[in-house]
Amino acid sequence: MITEITKVEINKDQIILEGTDLESLFTTSDLYIDIPEEPVRFVFDRQPGSIKYLYKVCSSQNKCKDAKSIGGKIESLVGCIISLSESFIQKS
């Protein structure tokens, strides 16, 4: 899912990325209709597989290159437009 990241929250158990779903905007057939922005929330547990996935996402972003820690790299994602797996979406 193509998403613009608007907020990052890192806590003891989870890493949460909040953003705006841009995929519906990019795939609409009528470019002149007003499509409401839909918020989306991705939740990653602090397991090695999730951290590795986020590290790969961060390594593809120039904005994250200067951060020294993985936490700093993840926090640098705010403002980036990235593609994330829908398997991490938190269902309401």
Secondary structure as UniProt FT lines:
FT   STRAND          2..10
FT   STRAND          14..21
FT   HELIX           23..27
FT   TURN            31..32
FT   STRAND          38..45
FT   HELIX           48..59
FT   HELIX           62..64
FT   TURN            65..66
FT   HELIX           70..75
FT   TURN            76..79
FT   STRAND          81..83
FT   HELIX           86..88
//
